[in-house]
Amino acid sequence: MEYQDLLGRPVWGDATTADERHEVLAALARQARWVTVYYGWRPNLPDEGDNHLIELALAGGAVAIVTHNLRDLRGGALRLGNLRVLTPAQCLEEWQ
């Protein structure tokens, strides 16, 4: 839902069409899988709206969260295992 919201915002100008953004969303959905969050870790991030990202990553067994929002996602009081927070560029450099 967050990606759908972002791709629907009027900030894209003429860089992409609505159909192209819908194709990106569909491609992301094809790669995704549903996970059940059994326990709310509440990592206490500066933006309460970001806490669910850590919880979903842990429930899904992710090794990293890829985002431009490093400051907020690295700011939580709770540190859990080897879950990393990377920028898209760091992710491409590391896993390319």
N, CA, C and O atoms as CSV, one atom per row, in Angstrom:
chain,resi,resn,atom,element,x,y,z
A,1,MET,N,N,0.820,-1.188,0.000
A,1,MET,CA,C,0.000,0.000,0.000
A,1,MET,C,C,0.871,1.262,0.000
A,1,MET,O,O,0.515,2.275,-0.602
A,2,GLU,N,N,2.007,1.182,0.680
A,2,GLU,CA,C,2.886,2.345,0.728
A,2,GLU,C,C,3.452,2.658,-0.656
A,2,GLU,O,O,3.529,3.821,-1.051
A,3,TYR,N,N,3.851,1.613,-1.393
A,3,TYR,CA,C,4.348,1.821,-2.758
A,3,TYR,C,C,3.244,2.365,-3.657
A,3,TYR,O,O,3.494,3.246,-4.479
A,4,GLN,N,N,2.042,1.855,-3.512
A,4,GLN,CA,C,0.924,2.334,-4.315
A,4,GLN,C,C,0.689,3.814,-4.038
A,4,GLN,O,O,0.457,4.593,-4.963
A,5,ASP,N,N,0.748,4.199,-2.773
A,5,ASP,CA,C,0.589,5.605,-2.409
A,5,ASP,C,C,1.688,6.454,-3.039
A,5,ASP,O,O,1.417,7.494,-3.639
A,6,LEU,N,N,2.916,6.006,-2.897
A,6,LEU,CA,C,4.047,6.766,-3.432
A,6,LEU,C,C,3.965,6.911,-4.949
A,6,LEU,O,O,4.174,7.999,-5.485
A,7,LEU,N,N,3.662,5.823,-5.630
A,7,LEU,CA,C,3.606,5.869,-7.091
A,7,LEU,C,C,2.396,6.639,-7.607
A,7,LEU,O,O,2.359,7.026,-8.775
A,8,GLY,N,N,1.406,6.865,-6.745
A,8,GLY,CA,C,0.234,7.628,-7.146
A,8,GLY,C,C,0.343,9.115,-6.862
A,8,GLY,O,O,-0.546,9.879,-7.240
A,9,ARG,N,N,1.400,9.538,-6.214
A,9,ARG,CA,C,1.560,10.957,-5.872
A,9,ARG,C,C,1.855,11.782,-7.127
A,9,ARG,O,O,2.436,11.272,-8.085
A,10,PRO,N,N,1.453,13.054,-7.119
A,10,PRO,CA,C,1.638,13.903,-8.303
A,10,PRO,C,C,3.039,14.525,-8.406
A,10,PRO,O,O,3.178,15.635,-8.919
A,11,VAL,N,N,4.056,13.840,-7.936
A,11,VAL,CA,C,5.419,14.390,-7.960
A,11,VAL,C,C,6.216,13.920,-9.174
A,11,VAL,O,O,7.346,14.366,-9.374
A,12,TRP,N,N,5.655,13.041,-9.976
A,12,TRP,CA,C,6.410,12.405,-11.050
A,12,TRP,C,C,6.483,13.249,-12.302
A,12,TRP,O,O,7.359,13.023,-13.137
A,13,GLY,N,N,5.597,14.209,-12.461
A,13,GLY,CA,C,5.610,15.050,-13.655
A,13,GLY,C,C,5.497,14.194,-14.916
A,13,GLY,O,O,4.715,13.245,-14.973
A,14,ASP,N,N,6.287,14.545,-15.915
A,14,ASP,CA,C,6.276,13.811,-17.184
A,14,ASP,C,C,7.330,12.713,-17.233
A,14,ASP,O,O,7.519,12.089,-18.278
A,15,ALA,N,N,8.020,12.466,-16.120
A,15,ALA,CA,C,9.094,11.466,-16.102
A,15,ALA,C,C,8.565,10.068,-16.391
A,15,ALA,O,O,9.245,9.267,-17.033
A,16,THR,N,N,7.365,9.771,-15.924
A,16,THR,CA,C,6.748,8.470,-16.166
A,16,THR,C,C,5.252,8.667,-16.362
A,16,THR,O,O,4.684,9.687,-15.972
A,17,THR,N,N,4.640,7.686,-16.963
A,17,THR,CA,C,3.183,7.722,-17.107
A,17,THR,C,C,2.558,6.925,-15.961
A,17,THR,O,O,3.239,6.157,-15.282
A,18,ALA,N,N,1.284,7.115,-15.762
A,18,ALA,CA,C,0.570,6.352,-14.732
A,18,ALA,C,C,0.640,4.858,-15.049
A,18,ALA,O,O,0.760,4.040,-14.138
A,19,ASP,N,N,0.565,4.499,-16.323
A,19,ASP,CA,C,0.664,3.085,-16.709
A,19,ASP,C,C,2.038,2.507,-16.377
A,19,ASP,O,O,2.138,1.364,-15.931
A,20,GLU,N,N,3.092,3.285,-16.590
A,20,GLU,CA,C,4.443,2.803,-16.262
A,20,GLU,C,C,4.597,2.605,-14.761
A,20,GLU,O,O,5.202,1.630,-14.315
A,21,ARG,N,N,4.053,3.526,-13.991
A,21,ARG,CA,C,4.134,3.385,-12.537
A,21,ARG,C,C,3.323,2.183,-12.075
A,21,ARG,O,O,3.719,1.494,-11.136
A,22,HIS,N,N,2.193,1.925,-12.724
A,22,HIS,CA,C,1.394,0.746,-12.392
A,22,HIS,C,C,2.167,-0.536,-12.716
A,22,HIS,O,O,2.070,-1.519,-11.981
A,23,GLU,N,N,2.929,-0.530,-13.804
A,23,GLU,CA,C,3.749,-1.696,-14.160
A,23,GLU,C,C,4.813,-1.954,-13.104
A,23,GLU,O,O,5.087,-3.106,-12.769
A,24,VAL,N,N,5.413,-0.899,-12.579
A,24,VAL,CA,C,6.411,-1.048,-11.510
A,24,VAL,C,C,5.754,-1.663,-10.277
A,24,VAL,O,O,6.309,-2.578,-9.668
A,25,LEU,N,N,4.589,-1.170,-9.911
A,25,LEU,CA,C,3.868,-1.701,-8.759
A,25,LEU,C,C,3.514,-3.170,-8.964
A,25,LEU,O,O,3.645,-3.974,-8.042
A,26,ALA,N,N,3.071,-3.520,-10.157
A,26,ALA,CA,C,2.726,-4.914,-10.460
A,26,ALA,C,C,3.968,-5.810,-10.377
A,26,ALA,O,O,3.881,-6.936,-9.887
A,27,ALA,N,N,5.115,-5.326,-10.849
A,27,ALA,CA,C,6.359,-6.106,-10.783
A,27,ALA,C,C,6.773,-6.337,-9.328
A,27,ALA,O,O,7.208,-7.431,-8.968
A,28,LEU,N,N,6.637,-5.313,-8.502
A,28,LEU,CA,C,6.948,-5.472,-7.074
A,28,LEU,C,C,6.012,-6.482,-6.431
A,28,LEU,O,O,6.450,-7.316,-5.639
A,29,ALA,N,N,4.737,-6.418,-6.760
A,29,ALA,CA,C,3.757,-7.346,-6.179
A,29,ALA,C,C,4.043,-8.782,-6.588
A,29,ALA,O,O,3.832,-9.703,-5.799
A,30,ARG,N,N,4.520,-8.986,-7.806
A,30,ARG,CA,C,4.836,-10.350,-8.250
A,30,ARG,C,C,6.002,-10.948,-7.466
A,30,ARG,O,O,6.080,-12.167,-7.314
A,31,GLN,N,N,6.895,-10.119,-6.975
A,31,GLN,CA,C,8.057,-10.597,-6.231
A,31,GLN,C,C,7.788,-10.736,-4.739
A,31,GLN,O,O,8.570,-11.359,-4.021
A,32,ALA,N,N,6.709,-10.170,-4.280
A,32,ALA,CA,C,6.395,-10.151,-2.846
A,32,ALA,C,C,5.755,-11.461,-2.401
A,32,ALA,O,O,5.280,-12.255,-3.213
A,33,ARG,N,N,5.757,-11.661,-1.083
A,33,ARG,CA,C,5.026,-12.780,-0.504
A,33,ARG,C,C,4.438,-12.313,0.820
A,33,ARG,O,O,5.025,-11.487,1.519
A,34,TRP,N,N,3.266,-12.856,1.153
A,34,TRP,CA,C,2.598,-12.515,2.398
A,34,TRP,C,C,3.324,-13.163,3.565
A,34,TRP,O,O,3.751,-14.314,3.479
A,35,VAL,N,N,3.463,-12.419,4.650
A,35,VAL,CA,C,4.000,-12.978,5.884
A,35,VAL,C,C,3.075,-12.572,7.027
A,35,VAL,O,O,2.398,-11.546,6.967
A,36,THR,N,N,3.063,-13.389,8.051
A,36,THR,CA,C,2.275,-13.093,9.236
A,36,THR,C,C,3.214,-12.601,10.325
A,36,THR,O,O,4.226,-13.236,10.620
A,37,VAL,N,N,2.876,-11.480,10.912
A,37,VAL,CA,C,3.657,-10.935,12.015
A,37,VAL,C,C,3.049,-11.489,13.293
A,37,VAL,O,O,1.930,-11.135,13.662
A,38,TYR,N,N,3.798,-12.366,13.971
A,38,TYR,CA,C,3.306,-13.007,15.182
A,38,TYR,C,C,3.588,-12.199,16.439
A,38,TYR,O,O,2.940,-12.386,17.468
A,39,TYR,N,N,4.553,-11.304,16.347
A,39,TYR,CA,C,4.943,-10.567,17.533
A,39,TYR,C,C,5.296,-9.147,17.127
A,39,TYR,O,O,6.045,-8.951,16.170
A,40,GLY,N,N,4.779,-8.164,17.826
A,40,GLY,CA,C,5.092,-6.766,17.555
A,40,GLY,C,C,6.362,-6.352,18.281
A,40,GLY,O,O,6.364,-6.181,19.500
A,41,TRP,N,N,7.438,-6.194,17.526
A,41,TRP,CA,C,8.728,-5.866,18.145
A,41,TRP,C,C,8.787,-4.421,18.619
A,41,TRP,O,O,9.503,-4.117,19.573
A,42,ARG,N,N,8.064,-3.543,17.983
A,42,ARG,CA,C,8.071,-2.106,18.301
A,42,ARG,C,C,9.493,-1.588,18.541
A,42,ARG,O,O,9.871,-1.324,19.682
A,43,PRO,N,N,10.268,-1.445,17.486
A,43,PRO,CA,C,11.654,-0.991,17.645
A,43,PRO,C,C,11.788,0.470,18.059
A,43,PRO,O,O,12.903,0.958,18.240
A,44,ASN,N,N,10.664,1.177,18.212
A,44,ASN,CA,C,10.671,2.548,18.701
A,44,ASN,C,C,11.447,3.487,17.779
A,44,ASN,O,O,12.330,4.219,18.225
A,45,LEU,N,N,11.113,3.459,16.501
A,45,LEU,CA,C,11.741,4.353,15.532
A,45,LEU,C,C,11.201,5.772,15.707
A,45,LEU,O,O,10.107,5.955,16.242
A,46,PRO,N,N,11.957,6.774,15.261
A,46,PRO,CA,C,11.495,8.165,15.397
A,46,PRO,C,C,10.122,8.408,14.757
A,46,PRO,O,O,9.321,9.183,15.279
A,47,ASP,N,N,9.855,7.747,13.630
A,47,ASP,CA,C,8.557,7.846,12.970
A,47,ASP,C,C,7.799,6.556,13.245
A,47,ASP,O,O,8.129,5.512,12.682
A,48,GLU,N,N,6.793,6.615,14.100
A,48,GLU,CA,C,6.015,5.431,14.481
A,48,GLU,C,C,5.506,4.677,13.261
A,48,GLU,O,O,5.353,3.457,13.305
A,49,GLY,N,N,5.244,5.393,12.174
A,49,GLY,CA,C,4.756,4.775,10.958
A,49,GLY,C,C,5.769,3.872,10.275
A,49,GLY,O,O,5.408,3.139,9.354
A,50,ASP,N,N,7.033,3.903,10.702
A,50,ASP,CA,C,8.082,3.058,10.110
A,50,ASP,C,C,8.301,1.756,10.880
A,50,ASP,O,O,8.934,0.840,10.355
A,51,ASN,N,N,7.796,1.652,12.107
A,51,ASN,CA,C,8.034,0.460,12.931
A,51,ASN,C,C,7.594,-0.825,12.233
A,51,ASN,O,O,8.234,-1.866,12.383
A,52,HIS,N,N,6.510,-0.752,11.477
A,52,HIS,CA,C,6.014,-1.958,10.810
A,52,HIS,C,C,7.013,-2.514,9.803
A,52,HIS,O,O,6.991,-3.712,9.520
A,53,LEU,N,N,7.888,-1.675,9.257
A,53,LEU,CA,C,8.882,-2.157,8.293
A,53,LEU,C,C,9.854,-3.134,8.950
A,53,LEU,O,O,10.203,-4.158,8.363
A,54,ILE,N,N,10.284,-2.819,10.153
A,54,ILE,CA,C,11.179,-3.718,10.886
A,54,ILE,C,C,10.447,-5.016,11.205
A,54,ILE,O,O,10.997,-6.103,11.029
A,55,GLU,N,N,9.208,-4.903,11.674
A,55,GLU,CA,C,8.423,-6.084,12.030
A,55,GLU,C,C,8.205,-6.993,10.820
A,55,GLU,O,O,8.325,-8.213,10.938
A,56,LEU,N,N,7.886,-6.415,9.661
A,56,LEU,CA,C,7.693,-7.216,8.452
A,56,LEU,C,C,8.999,-7.851,7.990
A,56,LEU,O,O,9.011,-9.004,7.559
A,57,ALA,N,N,10.083,-7.114,8.078
A,57,ALA,CA,C,11.385,-7.657,7.670
A,57,ALA,C,C,11.765,-8.851,8.537
A,57,ALA,O,O,12.245,-9.863,8.026
A,58,LEU,N,N,11.554,-8.740,9.839
A,58,LEU,CA,C,11.874,-9.845,10.741
A,58,LEU,C,C,10.971,-11.046,10.481
A,58,LEU,O,O,11.446,-12.180,10.435
A,59,ALA,N,N,9.673,-10.803,10.312
A,59,ALA,CA,C,8.732,-11.897,10.070
A,59,ALA,C,C,9.028,-12.594,8.744
A,59,ALA,O,O,8.823,-13.802,8.618
A,60,GLY,N,N,9.505,-11.843,7.761
A,60,GLY,CA,C,9.789,-12.417,6.454
A,60,GLY,C,C,11.187,-12.976,6.306
A,60,GLY,O,O,11.530,-13.517,5.255
A,61,GLY,N,N,12.001,-12.854,7.343
A,61,GLY,CA,C,13.361,-13.377,7.282
A,61,GLY,C,C,14.280,-12.566,6.385
A,61,GLY,O,O,15.236,-13.108,5.830
A,62,ALA,N,N,14.008,-11.289,6.235
A,62,ALA,CA,C,14.831,-10.431,5.378
A,62,ALA,C,C,16.211,-10.218,5.984
A,62,ALA,O,O,16.374,-10.222,7.205
A,63,VAL,N,N,17.192,-10.035,5.124
A,63,VAL,CA,C,18.536,-9.712,5.597
A,63,VAL,C,C,18.769,-8.210,5.581
A,63,VAL,O,O,19.699,-7.713,6.218
A,64,ALA,N,N,17.915,-7.479,4.846
A,64,ALA,CA,C,18.086,-6.030,4.761
A,64,ALA,C,C,16.776,-5.355,4.393
A,64,ALA,O,O,15.893,-5.956,3.782
A,65,ILE,N,N,16.674,-4.096,4.779
A,65,ILE,CA,C,15.628,-3.198,4.308
A,65,ILE,C,C,16.331,-2.200,3.404
A,65,ILE,O,O,17.318,-1.583,3.805
A,66,VAL,N,N,15.832,-2.039,2.194
A,66,VAL,CA,C,16.442,-1.128,1.226
A,66,VAL,C,C,15.572,0.121,1.137
A,66,VAL,O,O,14.401,0.049,0.764
A,67,THR,N,N,16.158,1.264,1.483
A,67,THR,CA,C,15.403,2.515,1.564
A,67,THR,C,C,16.353,3.708,1.482
A,67,THR,O,O,17.554,3.587,1.722
A,68,HIS,N,N,15.788,4.850,1.141
A,68,HIS,CA,C,16.546,6.098,1.239
A,68,HIS,C,C,16.420,6.694,2.639
A,68,HIS,O,O,17.132,7.642,2.970
A,69,ASN,N,N,15.534,6.159,3.456
A,69,ASN,CA,C,15.233,6.686,4.782
A,69,ASN,C,C,16.144,6.054,5.841
A,69,ASN,O,O,15.659,5.454,6.801
A,70,LEU,N,N,17.443,6.187,5.667
A,70,LEU,CA,C,18.397,5.577,6.601
A,70,LEU,C,C,18.295,6.160,8.000
A,70,LEU,O,O,18.313,5.430,8.992
A,71,ARG,N,N,18.188,7.457,8.070
A,71,ARG,CA,C,18.214,8.133,9.367
A,71,ARG,C,C,17.112,7.615,10.293
A,71,ARG,O,O,17.372,7.303,11.455
A,72,ASP,N,N,15.897,7.524,9.784
A,72,ASP,CA,C,14.787,7.094,10.637
A,72,ASP,C,C,14.837,5.605,10.950
A,72,ASP,O,O,14.521,5.200,12.069
A,73,LEU,N,N,15.231,4.781,9.975
A,73,LEU,CA,C,15.211,3.337,10.207
A,73,LEU,C,C,16.391,2.847,11.030
A,73,LEU,O,O,16.326,1.763,11.609
A,74,ARG,N,N,17.445,3.606,11.093
A,74,ARG,CA,C,18.577,3.207,11.936
A,74,ARG,C,C,18.484,3.794,13.330
A,74,ARG,O,O,19.344,3.532,14.171
A,75,GLY,N,N,17.455,4.583,13.586
A,75,GLY,CA,C,17.371,5.308,14.848
A,75,GLY,C,C,16.616,4.605,15.956
A,75,GLY,O,O,16.415,5.194,17.018
A,76,GLY,N,N,16.192,3.379,15.753
A,76,GLY,CA,C,15.399,2.681,16.767
A,76,GLY,C,C,16.216,2.240,17.963
A,76,GLY,O,O,17.424,2.024,17.863
A,77,ALA,N,N,15.546,2.111,19.090
A,77,ALA,CA,C,16.216,1.685,20.314
A,77,ALA,C,C,16.488,0.184,20.322
A,77,ALA,O,O,17.381,-0.277,21.033
A,78,LEU,N,N,15.734,-0.579,19.546
A,78,LEU,CA,C,15.844,-2.034,19.548
A,78,LEU,C,C,16.707,-2.502,18.387
A,78,LEU,O,O,16.423,-2.163,17.238
A,79,ARG,N,N,17.745,-3.266,18.658
A,79,ARG,CA,C,18.629,-3.835,17.630
A,79,ARG,C,C,18.358,-5.327,17.546
A,79,ARG,O,O,18.401,-6.033,18.554
A,80,LEU,N,N,18.082,-5.796,16.360
A,80,LEU,CA,C,17.689,-7.191,16.202
A,80,LEU,C,C,18.574,-7.902,15.199
A,80,LEU,O,O,18.488,-7.648,13.998
A,81,GLY,N,N,19.407,-8.774,15.677
A,81,GLY,CA,C,20.207,-9.634,14.816
A,81,GLY,C,C,21.017,-8.890,13.783
A,81,GLY,O,O,21.601,-7.841,14.053
A,82,ASN,N,N,21.036,-9.462,12.586
A,82,ASN,CA,C,21.859,-8.918,11.511
A,82,ASN,C,C,21.051,-8.137,10.485
A,82,ASN,O,O,21.538,-7.902,9.379
A,83,LEU,N,N,19.840,-7.732,10.816
A,83,LEU,CA,C,19.018,-6.964,9.892
A,83,LEU,C,C,19.716,-5.650,9.578
A,83,LEU,O,O,20.025,-4.865,10.475
A,84,ARG,N,N,19.957,-5.423,8.304
A,84,ARG,CA,C,20.678,-4.219,7.873
A,84,ARG,C,C,19.730,-3.253,7.184
A,84,ARG,O,O,18.686,-3.655,6.670
A,85,VAL,N,N,20.096,-1.992,7.176
A,85,VAL,CA,C,19.363,-0.965,6.456
A,85,VAL,C,C,20.326,-0.379,5.435
A,85,VAL,O,O,21.362,0.179,5.795
A,86,LEU,N,N,19.975,-0.510,4.143
A,86,LEU,CA,C,20.848,-0.087,3.051
A,86,LEU,C,C,20.125,0.873,2.125
A,86,LEU,O,O,18.901,0.828,2.007
A,87,THR,N,N,20.884,1.744,1.468
A,87,THR,CA,C,20.314,2.555,0.405
A,87,THR,C,C,20.192,1.679,-0.843
A,87,THR,O,O,20.840,0.636,-0.920
A,88,PRO,N,N,19.383,2.076,-1.813
A,88,PRO,CA,C,19.325,1.309,-3.059
A,88,PRO,C,C,20.702,1.170,-3.715
A,88,PRO,O,O,21.024,0.107,-4.246
A,89,ALA,N,N,21.510,2.222,-3.686
A,89,ALA,CA,C,22.851,2.150,-4.286
A,89,ALA,C,C,23.724,1.140,-3.550
A,89,ALA,O,O,24.438,0.366,-4.188
A,90,GLN,N,N,23.681,1.134,-2.221
A,90,GLN,CA,C,24.456,0.158,-1.446
A,90,GLN,C,C,24.001,-1.260,-1.765
A,90,GLN,O,O,24.821,-2.171,-1.876
A,91,CYS,N,N,22.711,-1.440,-1.909
A,91,CYS,CA,C,22.166,-2.758,-2.228
A,91,CYS,C,C,22.680,-3.229,-3.582
A,91,CYS,O,O,23.109,-4.376,-3.712
A,92,LEU,N,N,22.644,-2.370,-4.584
A,92,LEU,CA,C,23.132,-2.745,-5.912
A,92,LEU,C,C,24.618,-3.030,-5.910
A,92,LEU,O,O,25.069,-3.969,-6.567
A,93,GLU,N,N,25.383,-2.235,-5.184
A,93,GLU,CA,C,26.835,-2.469,-5.103
A,93,GLU,C,C,27.137,-3.810,-4.456
A,93,GLU,O,O,28.020,-4.540,-4.907
A,94,GLU,N,N,26.413,-4.129,-3.414
A,94,GLU,CA,C,26.695,-5.332,-2.638
A,94,GLU,C,C,26.163,-6.614,-3.277
A,94,GLU,O,O,26.831,-7.647,-3.233
A,95,TRP,N,N,24.973,-6.558,-3.870
A,95,TRP,CA,C,24.323,-7.771,-4.348
A,95,TRP,C,C,24.203,-7.846,-5.854
A,95,TRP,O,O,23.406,-8.629,-6.371
A,96,GLN,N,N,24.957,-7.069,-6.547
A,96,GLN,CA,C,24.895,-7.065,-8.020
A,96,GLN,C,C,25.649,-8.231,-8.589
A,96,GLN,O,O,25.708,-8.392,-9.808
